[in-house]
Amino acid sequence: MSLEIKIPAAGESVTSGQIAKWHCADGAFVKQGDIIITVDTDKVAAEVTAEASGKVTILKPAGADVTIGEVVGSIDTSAVEAAPVKAETPPARVEEVKPAAEPPKAKPAAPAVVAPVSQPEPVPLDPSSRETRKRMSPLRRKIADHLVAAQHTAAILTTFNECDMSAVMELRSQLQESFVAKHGVKLGFMSFFVKAVVEALKAVPQINVRVEGEEIVSQHYFDVGVAVGTEKGLVVPVIRGADEKSFAQIEQDIIAYATKAKNGQLAISDLTGGVFTISNGGVYGSMLSTPIINPPQSAILGMHSILQRPIAVNGEVKIRPMMYLALSYDHRVVDGKEAVTFLVRVKECIENPARLLVGA
């Protein structure tokens, strides 16, 4: 009996994908439940498992574009797994022991002959070795379309500020050991910024909106997206109800999403519905950038590298760990005053993290 291998549905809006990898060779025997294909779509990577045991026939190779429901191979369920072949052990061979031969007498060394060394002729470069080409993955194409659409649709403007990270760094240093012992995760900077963004969204609710046609939709919940870089591209999983979660719960969510992203296991539900996005280019060494908003959201916060810089503190020059912050926003619905007020509120919460603990 032959069982068809079809591309499974990966969400209501997903109609096509690309075979990223076959986990078995053509003609190989697989067991029921084995992962046999990874399919990349414009949202997530989906894994296809064998519905029965048998021999696989591949009809569509890795890299091929496919549609949802398309048959890409089959499993011959009547095939039987071949028994492993045992290698026969050859009989031991007894070698005849011969008497050792006398070492040859040394001959006088001949004078060295110095000859001219010919230089190799230069080999012309193969043009094909200077560059390679590969098709964009569905996820990369989706990212490209999404970012271009954001530039064409929204009136993007960016405002900047900087914050002193001394207080947060000192608090992390004091609490890190007990935090890890209690919760099993490290206390990172991102949880502070997620909490600071929530406080800023509450203080400036005009940021927590989206545009739908000619309507402005105000959102009264705080699902914050955190941009995560993967080998396949940038994805933005969403921390649901960030206003109601503790620092530990936020850190645990971030680690769980990073693990799922690395293993290609993010679901569409993990990536949709966010009201605001935080992007941390500082982990890659970025000093300053202008992030692009994630439609239909109206703003995005960009974090950057922490650098020791001289600043004025009470009339004196001090060296402090400073971070540039960038807030890009849709000027169609967010005014400059609101954007600046929002970013200042984030700065205040980071420079005085006690505000996040008491809601001041």
Helices and strands as residue ranges (DSSP letters): E 2-6, E 16-22, E 29-30, E 35-40, E 45-49, E 54-58, E 65-67, E 71-76, G 127-129, H 138-153, E 156-164, H 166-183, H 189-203, G 205-207, E 209-212, E 215-218, E 224-226, E 228-230, E 233-235, E 238-239, G 242-244, H 247-262, H 268-271, E 276-280, G 281-284, E 299-303, E 306-313, E 316-330, H 336-351, H 354-358
